[in-house]
């Protein structure tokens, strides 16, 4: 039996971003991503949808700032 996450990937990453009081623009600058890339990741339902960008996004949130 597989267990589902309470939130989707984008929700989890957005909560982490909000916890740092970073706007999407702040994260885009810190992670060297475009604002469109950050928005796409925030809306992602699964890791596979966001690919390596989500790793870069999460890495920036959890290890910097």
NUVO-593407 format. One line per field, with one value per residue: residue in one letter; x, y, z of N, C-alpha, C, O in turn. Coordinates in nm, 3 decimals. Example, Ala and Ser with C-alpha at 12.3 -4.5 7.8 and 13.67 -1.06 7.14 Angstrom:
! residues 2
baza = [a|s]
n.px = [1.319|1.285]
n.py = [-0.569|-0.225]
n.pz = [0.780|0.708]
ca.px = [1.230|1.367]
ca.py = [-0.450|-0.106]
ca.pz = [0.780|0.714]
c.px = [1.320|1.290]
c.py = [-0.330|0.003]
c.pz = [0.780|0.787]
o.px = [1.424|1.341]
o.py = [-0.332|0.114]
o.pz = [0.846|0.804]
//
This chain:
! residues 65
baza = [x|x|x|x|x|x|x|x|x|x|x|x|x|x|x|x|x|x|x|x|x|x|x|x|x|x|x|x|x|x|x|x|x|x|x|x|x|x|x|x|x|x|x|x|x|x|x|x|x|x|x|x|x|x|x|x|x|x|x|x|x|x|x|x|x]
n.px = [0.083|0.063|0.150|0.003|0.117|0.033|0.025|0.081|0.379|0.445|0.306|0.444|0.701|0.638|0.548|0.789|0.929|0.767|0.809|1.060|1.001|1.027|0.961|0.834|0.994|1.223|1.324|1.374|1.587|1.779|1.813|1.896|1.707|1.444|1.157|0.930|1.007|1.014|0.745|0.632|0.734|0.622|0.363|0.372|0.271|0.393|0.723|0.848|0.735|0.855|1.123|1.480|1.485|1.328|1.486|1.701|1.563|1.462|1.706|1.818|1.633|1.651|1.919|2.039|2.033]
n.py = [-0.117|0.215|0.532|0.846|1.180|1.447|1.701|1.837|1.839|2.105|2.251|2.185|2.286|2.553|2.618|2.597|2.805|3.020|3.003|3.113|3.365|3.446|3.583|3.474|3.598|3.660|3.403|3.319|3.484|3.410|3.138|3.142|3.110|3.150|3.361|3.243|2.972|2.925|2.967|2.758|2.537|2.582|2.520|2.252|1.909|1.669|1.543|1.462|1.623|1.869|1.818|1.859|2.124|2.153|2.033|2.212|2.437|2.348|2.288|2.543|2.664|2.507|2.501|2.746|3.093]
n.pz = [0.000|-0.091|0.042|0.028|-0.016|0.201|0.096|-0.231|-0.436|-0.518|-0.323|-0.089|-0.141|-0.176|0.080|0.219|0.100|0.176|0.450|0.474|0.418|0.156|-0.159|-0.479|-0.664|-0.511|-0.462|-0.724|-0.796|-0.600|-0.661|-0.917|-1.120|-1.363|-1.321|-1.429|-1.422|-1.145|-1.084|-1.228|-1.090|-0.835|-0.897|-0.946|-0.938|-0.902|-0.849|-1.086|-1.280|-1.251|-1.265|-1.283|-1.214|-0.987|-0.795|-0.782|-0.695|-0.442|-0.317|-0.295|-0.123|0.114|0.186|0.163|0.257]
ca.px = [0.000|0.142|0.092|0.004|0.155|-0.079|0.032|0.154|0.516|0.445|0.261|0.552|0.808|0.587|0.549|0.928|0.960|0.695|0.875|1.175|0.946|1.077|0.866|0.880|1.104|1.342|1.377|1.427|1.718|1.870|1.837|1.933|1.600|1.353|1.032|0.842|1.048|0.969|0.599|0.602|0.764|0.521|0.240|0.397|0.202|0.486|0.863|0.884|0.688|0.945|1.257|1.598|1.461|1.277|1.601|1.773|1.471|1.464|1.842|1.834|1.549|1.688|2.060|2.088|1.942]
ca.py = [0.000|0.338|0.643|0.971|1.299|1.534|1.812|1.810|1.890|2.251|2.302|2.167|2.381|2.688|2.638|2.621|2.940|3.111|2.999|3.204|3.496|3.478|3.588|3.396|3.675|3.641|3.269|3.315|3.548|3.328|3.009|3.165|3.057|3.254|3.367|3.141|2.841|2.916|2.952|2.622|2.445|2.602|2.456|2.110|1.810|1.560|1.577|1.438|1.734|1.982|1.772|1.908|2.258|2.144|2.004|2.337|2.518|2.296|2.303|2.682|2.692|2.435|2.510|2.883|3.196]
ca.pz = [0.000|-0.096|0.117|-0.047|0.059|0.235|0.002|-0.355|-0.433|-0.524|-0.194|0.008|-0.172|-0.150|0.226|0.258|0.054|0.264|0.580|0.469|0.379|0.023|-0.270|-0.594|-0.723|-0.426|-0.487|-0.861|-0.792|-0.519|-0.724|-1.057|-1.204|-1.409|-1.246|-1.487|-1.371|-1.006|-1.088|-1.276|-0.981|-0.733|-0.941|-0.977|-0.858|-0.877|-0.874|-1.225|-1.362|-1.240|-1.301|-1.212|-1.162|-0.851|-0.709|-0.765|-0.614|-0.305|-0.265|-0.258|-0.005|0.235|0.219|0.153|0.307]
c.px = [0.089|0.071|0.107|0.050|0.031|-0.088|0.103|0.290|0.520|0.403|0.372|0.663|0.763|0.585|0.691|0.970|0.893|0.758|0.997|1.132|1.004|0.961|0.917|0.999|1.234|1.407|1.439|1.568|1.818|1.908|1.882|1.836|1.520|1.228|0.933|0.877|1.001|0.818|0.560|0.627|0.661|0.390|0.254|0.321|0.295|0.626|0.900|0.841|0.787|1.089|1.368|1.579|1.412|1.388|1.676|1.693|1.481|1.601|1.865|1.755|1.606|1.834|2.117|1.985|1.896]
c.py = [0.125|0.447|0.770|1.084|1.381|1.650|1.765|1.878|2.042|2.314|2.296|2.269|2.524|2.717|2.665|2.762|3.043|3.117|3.087|3.347|3.542|3.483|3.496|3.466|3.658|3.506|3.259|3.374|3.459|3.198|3.020|3.094|3.174|3.252|3.264|3.001|2.821|2.895|2.812|2.520|2.458|2.532|2.308|2.019|1.696|1.606|1.564|1.552|1.850|1.945|1.834|2.049|2.252|2.111|2.132|2.432|2.476|2.313|2.447|2.714|2.631|2.454|2.651|2.977|3.164]
c.pz = [0.000|-0.017|0.037|0.044|0.089|0.136|-0.124|-0.347|-0.431|-0.393|-0.090|-0.015|-0.146|0.000|0.276|0.218|0.144|0.403|0.587|0.436|0.246|-0.075|-0.381|-0.660|-0.644|-0.455|-0.626|-0.864|-0.718|-0.588|-0.869|-1.151|-1.257|-1.322|-1.299|-1.438|-1.227|-1.002|-1.132|-1.165|-0.870|-0.770|-0.968|-0.884|-0.819|-0.913|-1.020|-1.317|-1.363|-1.274|-1.219|-1.158|-1.018|-0.753|-0.679|-0.674|-0.467|-0.241|-0.218|-0.132|0.122|0.276|0.211|0.214|0.441]
o.px = [0.179|-0.051|0.215|0.026|-0.064|-0.197|0.176|0.312|0.591|0.457|0.392|0.712|0.842|0.616|0.710|1.038|0.955|0.760|1.035|1.215|1.027|0.875|1.030|1.092|1.341|1.529|1.544|1.657|1.929|2.021|1.904|1.875|1.526|1.199|0.859|0.788|0.953|0.769|0.465|0.549|0.615|0.315|0.157|0.307|0.277|0.645|0.975|0.904|0.800|1.168|1.351|1.648|1.449|1.385|1.712|1.749|1.506|1.611|1.926|1.805|1.608|1.870|2.232|1.867|1.818]
o.py = [0.137|0.453|0.798|1.084|1.383|1.690|1.666|1.964|2.102|2.418|2.390|2.331|2.606|2.829|2.746|2.831|3.142|3.222|3.133|3.438|3.661|3.395|3.447|3.401|3.644|3.497|3.198|3.320|3.436|3.151|2.919|3.028|3.284|3.152|3.203|2.920|2.714|2.813|2.754|2.426|2.358|2.491|2.243|2.047|1.633|1.696|1.646|1.576|1.921|2.032|1.860|2.089|2.336|2.157|2.158|2.499|2.559|2.350|2.469|2.784|2.696|2.426|2.673|2.945|3.240]
o.pz = [0.082|-0.012|-0.017|0.165|0.011|0.098|-0.123|-0.262|-0.350|-0.353|-0.013|0.080|-0.099|0.042|0.366|0.295|0.182|0.466|0.696|0.427|0.224|-0.075|-0.375|-0.707|-0.702|-0.470|-0.644|-0.929|-0.766|-0.574|-0.935|-1.248|-1.203|-1.257|-1.221|-1.413|-1.191|-0.925|-1.080|-1.149|-0.815|-0.681|-1.009|-0.765|-0.714|-0.995|-1.073|-1.420|-1.462|-1.310|-1.099|-1.065|-0.936|-0.638|-0.565|-0.588|-0.380|-0.124|-0.113|-0.043|0.227|0.390|0.249|0.223|0.499]
//
